[in-house]
Every structure is written in C-alpha cells, then in structure tokens.
Amino acid sequence: MDETEFTRVHRRYVVIGSVAAAVLLVAAVAITLAIVNPTPPRTVVMTTGSAGSAYSEVADRYREILARDGVELRLMPSAGAVENLNRLNDPRSNVSVGFVQGGIANEKKSPELVSLGTVFYEPLWFFYRDVHLELGLGGLRGKRISIGPEGSGTRALTLELLAREVAPWRNPGRDHAYFVGLSRSAQAGGSA
C-alpha cells in the first residue's frame, strides 16, 4: 500500500469516526437536556368547580387560550375550592393546577402547593333578614342559614367565621343543626 492510498483509507476512518463521535455527542447532550430541563407538558389537568360556576367558566377560557399554543387542558369538575384543594394535595389525583378560594389553604395544610396568583376576588356575601346585628354573628343563632354545598370554599369560610365569632356552634353529639346547604325549594329550582 503506497502512501497516497494509506492517506485515503486513513482519512475515511477519521471522517467516519468523527461523524460517529459527533452523533454520540449530540445524543448525549439531548438526553442530558431532557433530564435536566424537561420540556413543558402538552397535557395539563385542572380541577375546576361545578358546571356554570366562576371556576368552571374561567377554566374554559384558560382551555381556549392554552389550546392556541398546542397545550391540552383537561378539566375535572368538583364541588368547589375544598375539593380542589384536596385534589391538589393528593399526588394520585393527577391534577396539576386548580382554583382555591383565598383563606382555605395555608402552608401548614398544604406545604407542597405554590400559589401562582389571584385570578379574581371572591367576596363572601352576607344577606340577612330579622337578625339582631348588635349580637354580631351570634344574632344568627337559631336561624336557618345557607352556607353552600359540601366541598365549597364558601361553606368552609363560613364555618371558619362562625367558629371564630360564635363558638361553639357545634353541639358535642350533633352536627351543625342550624346549617342547610340549600332549601328544598331552591334545590327544585326555586329560590333559596
């Protein structure tokens, strides 16, 4: 084998070896980046609220906005903020994001959760009739009050306020005897 032929063969091995090394290097960098800095998920599960609620309506808007960028937002209806918080705290629920009413969660109850911000304000409305306000919330004692369905943030916040203001509302052997979720006429389509 003369020197020219040796150089040609040697050059071919050098080129093949260099290409193989470059491919391996690119593959190693791609795998490292995928492990260290994974791409954002293309599917996200959000716990919302009951159909027609503010949480549900805002979630529908988020689904439309994220779809424009190729992200699928799967919506999981719930009874409200308390159920949403339970799902967010449960790693087996597969829920990534959700709406929680202010005052429901805290760092002690939910150390792994992070708030991304306020979406909208949720005032707690208090309508009353024939209540002695000079007694504060104690003027509600003995009255039927609607505090929202089980699992809702409104119910949880109302119970918290009542417990602080007029404790004890709960009798040792009985549940909250004065509280009703909705009157039967309201459940049937009438007014509360």
C-alpha positions in Angstrom: 0.0 0.0 0.0 1.6 3.2 -1.1 1.4 6.4 0.9 -1.4 8.0 -1.1 -3.7 5.0 -0.7 -2.9 4.8 3.1 -3.8 8.5 3.5 -7.1 8.0 1.7 -8.1 5.0 3.8 -6.9 6.7 7.0 -8.9 9.8 6.1 -12.0 7.7 5.5 -11.7 6.2 9.0 -11.1 9.6 10.6 -14.2 11.0 8.9 -16.4 8.0 9.9 -15.0 8.2 13.5 -15.6 12.0 13.7 -19.2 11.7 12.4 -19.9 8.9 14.9 -18.4 10.9 17.7 -20.5 14.0 16.8 -23.7 11.9 16.6 -22.9 10.4 20.1 -22.1 13.9 21.5 -25.4 15.4 20.1 -27.4 12.4 21.5 -25.7 12.7 24.9 -26.4 16.5 25.0 -30.1 15.9 24.0 -30.6 13.3 26.7 -28.9 15.4 29.4 -31.1 18.4 28.5 -34.3 16.3 28.6 -33.4 15.0 32.0 -32.1 18.3 33.5 -34.6 20.7 31.8 -37.6 18.7 30.5 -40.0 20.3 28.1 -43.3 21.6 29.5 -46.2 19.1 29.4 -48.5 19.1 26.4 -51.4 18.0 28.6 -52.4 19.6 31.9 -55.2 18.5 34.3 -57.1 21.3 36.1 -59.6 20.8 38.9 -62.4 23.4 38.5 -65.8 23.8 40.1 -69.3 22.8 39.4 -70.7 23.4 35.9 -71.6 27.1 35.4 -69.5 28.3 38.4 -67.0 31.0 38.1 -64.2 28.5 38.4 -65.6 26.4 35.5 -66.1 29.5 33.3 -62.6 30.7 33.9 -61.2 27.2 33.3 -63.0 27.1 29.9 -61.3 30.4 28.9 -57.9 29.0 30.0 -58.5 25.9 27.9 -59.1 28.0 24.8 -56.0 30.1 25.4 -53.7 27.2 26.0 -55.1 25.3 23.0 -53.7 28.1 20.8 -50.2 27.0 21.9 -50.9 23.3 21.5 -51.5 22.6 25.2 -54.5 20.4 26.1 -56.2 21.5 29.3 -58.3 18.7 30.7 -61.0 20.0 33.1 -62.1 18.0 36.2 -65.3 19.4 37.7 -65.6 19.5 41.5 -67.8 20.7 44.3 -65.6 23.7 44.8 -62.5 25.0 46.5 -62.2 22.5 49.3 -62.4 19.5 46.9 -59.9 21.3 44.6 -57.5 21.7 47.5 -57.9 18.0 48.4 -57.1 17.0 44.8 -54.1 19.4 44.6 -52.7 17.9 47.8 -53.2 14.3 46.6 -50.4 13.2 44.2 -52.5 10.3 43.0 -55.2 12.7 41.7 -53.1 13.6 38.6 -54.3 17.2 39.0 -51.6 19.8 38.2 -53.5 23.1 38.7 -56.8 24.3 40.2 -58.6 27.2 41.8 -58.7 27.6 45.5 -60.5 30.3 47.4 -58.4 32.6 49.5 -58.3 31.6 53.2 -58.9 27.9 52.5 -55.2 26.8 52.2 -52.2 27.6 54.2 -48.6 26.4 54.3 -49.2 24.1 57.2 -52.1 22.2 55.5 -50.5 22.3 52.0 -46.7 22.7 52.3 -46.1 21.5 48.7 -48.5 23.9 47.0 -47.5 27.2 45.4 -49.9 30.0 44.6 -49.5 31.4 41.1 -51.5 34.5 41.9 -55.0 35.9 42.2 -57.3 35.3 39.3 -60.3 37.2 40.7 -61.8 38.3 44.0 -64.5 36.2 45.7 -66.4 38.3 48.2 -68.4 36.4 50.8 -71.9 37.9 50.6 -74.0 38.1 53.7 -77.7 38.7 53.2 -80.0 38.6 56.3 -83.5 39.3 57.5 -84.7 39.6 61.1 -81.2 39.3 62.6 -80.1 41.2 65.6 -76.8 42.7 64.4 -75.9 44.1 67.7 -75.0 40.5 68.7 -72.7 40.2 65.7 -72.9 36.8 64.0 -74.3 35.5 67.3 -77.5 37.0 66.1 -77.8 34.1 63.7 -78.2 31.6 66.5 -81.3 29.6 65.9 -81.7 30.8 62.3 -81.6 28.7 59.2 -78.7 29.8 57.1 -77.5 28.6 53.7 -73.7 28.2 53.7 -73.1 26.5 50.4 -72.7 22.8 49.4 -70.2 20.4 50.9 -66.7 20.9 49.3 -67.3 24.5 48.5 -65.0 27.3 49.7 -68.0 29.4 50.8 -69.1 26.7 53.2 -65.5 26.3 54.6 -65.0 30.0 55.1 -68.5 30.5 56.6 -67.9 27.7 59.1 -64.5 29.2 60.0 -66.1 32.7 60.5 -68.9 31.3 62.6 -66.5 29.2 64.7 -64.4 32.3 65.5 -67.3 34.6 66.1 -69.9 32.5 67.9 -68.1 29.3 69.1 -69.3 26.8 69.8 -71.8 26.3 67.0 -71.4 22.5 67.1 -73.0 20.6 70.0 -71.0 17.6 71.2 -73.4 14.9 70.0 -74.9 16.7 66.9 -73.7 18.2 63.7 -74.3 21.8 62.6 -78.1 21.6 63.2 -78.8 25.1 62.1 -76.9 24.9 58.8 -78.6 24.0 55.5 -76.9 23.7 52.1 -79.9 24.8 50.1 -83.6 24.8 50.9 -85.6 22.1 49.2 -87.4 24.7 47.1 -84.0 26.0 45.9 -82.8 22.5 45.0 -86.0 22.1 43.0 -85.3 25.2 41.0 -86.9 27.9 43.3 -85.1 30.5 45.3 -83.0 29.9 48.5 
